[in-house]
Amino acid sequence: MSDKKPTRKVLKGEDAIELWRRGREVWNAWVEQNPEADVNFSSQSFNGPNNLPLRSVDFTGFIFPNGFINFADAKLGDGNVWFVDAEFGRGNVNFYRTKFGKGNVSFSDAKFGSGDINFANAKFGDGHINFSNTEFNTGTVDFSYVEFSSGDVSFHGTNFGEGNTYFIGATFDRGDIRFYESSFGKGQLMFDNTDFGSGAMLFEKTEFKSNCVTFRYCNFAGPSHFVDLQRMDCPRTFSFEGAGFEKLFTFSHFGIMGCPLDLRRTKMSHDVVVNDIQCQFDAEPMPNWASAASQYWSGMPERSAPVWRWTTKASDREDSQRFRRLKELALSNRNHAKALEFHVQEIQSKRGHETRWWQTAAQFLFWLLGDYGRSVFRPFIWLIATWVGFAAYFFAYSTEQSAKFSAALAYSGSHMLAFIPTGRTARLQGQEWLFGEDTLVPASALGVGAAESILSVILLFLLGLGLRNLFRV
């Protein structure tokens, strides 16, 4: 009994061309009888009888087997090319260096299997290119170094599947580019070094499930719009680092991004609109003294889990630079509220990387007492608490039996407003009511009063800072 596996059938060359010429029904019947076959059109020229040029190369509704489908270096003529509603099997599909000619090209509603899909270095002509509602699967989708035509390019409603997607080094021309309602899966998404040409580029209602989305060192000669983006909590990197924008650049997402938008080293020659984005940084535990001691004495490398956000730090130490760039852009747009928000996140993302322990402690107090200068309510409440709390202390240590709590409130308030001329009068009168006319004030009360004065100055400053930031235009 032979252990050899049966040889997979290969349809190639002129035989493949001839079967295609016989039409969809004959082709699909052959595939039904040979579901695991390979199909090889590599280096073939699609012409009519006697090598006459065709008005179109039509694979509409064709079903391909599960083997390797190869169109590498094929020349599909100067007419239109249709793969509308085509269904590809589980194998890899290769359009490497395929030349699509001057006509329109459509893969709309085509379905690809679980294999890798390779369009790298393919060259399209002058017509429109349509991948609307195309469905890719779990394999890698590679459009690297593709030369797209001067017509419009549409990926409207395209599902790029769960594999990696690459448009590295691709070149677009004058046509508009639309990724409206398209969906990218969990694999890497890379548009690095892509030239998007002078047409308008639109990513609207696009879904990003990938944790890494990069447009590094791209060139956007036309207006570019990233609006109403979906699933932006998934990416841990969303980078336009080094990109150039010659026209309007808009980026909006009505939700919280899972990472800071990276616009470092970008060249902006026109208006930039990033007002509608909220970002957060990916955090990891920051060791404290307890976990550090536990590690030292036990010899175990594991750190204890943080119990609150001040025991975490940014996973990427460069996040602070990304927030700083966003702050600069917000300031250039005179959006002071957004600039303040990005400044706060810049401070927070430095924690554990650039700041020392005493700076972290000062930042904690800045947040606790005034929310980094963004709150009016918080320092006001702290002022009320300071006034009442210190008054309770003075009342408790009063030496006069007839002293009233109102006198303690007056005495406490005089320390808070010591810089006002009437504050001295109120302090002397409150001192008399609480400690008597001829009795020395206890040293502890003097020290507590000095501390109240210092704390009150800080709180009043934070209150003023909050009012300034609230009404700043």
Secondary structure as UniProt FT lines:
FT   STRAND          10..12
FT   HELIX           13..21
FT   HELIX           24..33
FT   TURN            35..36
FT   STRAND          38..40
FT   TURN            42..43
FT   HELIX           49..51
FT   STRAND          56..58
FT   TURN            60..61
FT   STRAND          69..70
FT   TURN            72..73
FT   STRAND          80..82
FT   TURN            84..85
FT   STRAND          93..94
FT   TURN            96..97
FT   STRAND          105..106
FT   TURN            108..109
FT   STRAND          117..118
FT   TURN            120..121
FT   STRAND          129..130
FT   TURN            132..133
FT   STRAND          141..142
FT   TURN            144..145
FT   STRAND          153..154
FT   TURN            156..157
FT   STRAND          165..166
FT   TURN            168..169
FT   STRAND          177..178
FT   TURN            180..181
FT   STRAND          183..184
FT   STRAND          189..190
FT   TURN            192..193
FT   STRAND          201..204
FT   STRAND          207..208
FT   STRAND          212..214
FT   TURN            216..217
FT   STRAND          219..220
FT   STRAND          224..227
FT   TURN            232..233
FT   STRAND          237..239
FT   TURN            241..242
FT   STRAND          244..245
FT   STRAND          249..251
FT   STRAND          256..257
FT   STRAND          261..262
FT   TURN            264..265
FT   STRAND          267..268
FT   STRAND          272..273
FT   TURN            275..276
FT   STRAND          278..279
FT   STRAND          283..285
FT   HELIX           289..298
FT   HELIX           309..311
FT   STRAND          312..314
FT   TURN            317..318
FT   HELIX           319..332
FT   TURN            333..334
FT   HELIX           336..350
FT   TURN            351..354
FT   HELIX           357..370
FT   HELIX           371..373
FT   HELIX           377..396
FT   TURN            401..402
FT   HELIX           405..416
FT   TURN            417..419
FT   HELIX           421..435
FT   HELIX           443..471
//
